[in-house]
Amino acid sequence: MMKKLYLLLFLCLAHFASFAQEETNRIKFLTIEKGLYLEPLNRFNSHWAGFEVGILNFFNDQYQFADSKEYDYLTIHPEKTMFYSINFIELSAILDRRKKHWGISSGLALEWNSLSLKKNIDLYKDDDNRLQADMIPKDVRKYKKNKLNMAYFTLPIMLEFQQRIGSEKLYLNLGVTGSIRGWSKQRQKYYDGGQKRKLKVRNDFNLSPFRYGLRAGIGYGRVGLVVSYSLVPLFDDSSAPKIYPIAFALHLL
């Protein structure tokens, strides 16, 4: 199954690369500090590649921030629930060759979501394949850290506008993203008799295997701000909390 998904991802990138080549007939591969990317020689340098770090939160199905009832047993520490992304492949093509303000871009990223769980719980799937949580008494085991981590491979299609102001360019971009889950695990740390213990449980936890969503960014030069929102719930499980990831991140080239 995963081989088919990776093949589909490769074909999408290949299709975009062929579109970019039609625009310029010459495409070059470059490896610089912002990653590996394809760029037309008539220079439209989009702002996908780079590193992103920010906070992760969740909406309910009314497009409002989820409250404790909607989180249920999955209540988080919002200040410790993080979003990271390494956007390591970028493809870009210019749309208006005369003024060079508009372009389109795609690429590939490895996205990492880390949920810091407030409650002293172990997550598992029951015999009916539903996500459940065991409340662990704190006198038995009190977690100092309790995280649900997941990684996704993300492919964007972005429309971008650029305008030079001073020595750098102001840019705005907007587009859609599609993601495939790579792996996930619950990671815990606690102390037992004064000794530090660590637990790692690898499971899919009924996390959505595919996600698609919206993304917008604004920035100047090598620094920007990004908002990304998933239109697919975090869990592919009707018995799990129905919450939708939304990330606010700093983008660095």
Secondary structure, DSSP 8 states (H G I E B T S, - for coil): -HHHHHHHHHHHHHHHHHHHHHHHS-EEEEEETTEEEEEETT----S-SEEEEEEEEEE-TTSSB--HHHHGGG-B-TTT-EEEEEEEEEEEEES-TTT--EEEEEEEEEEEEEEEB-S-EEEEE-TTS-EEEEE--TTT--EEEEEEEEEEEEEEEEEEEEEEETTEEEEEEEEEEEEEEEEEEEEEEEEETTEEEEEEEE--TTB-SEEEEEEEEEEETTEEEEEEEESS-SBS-TTS---EEEEEEEEE-
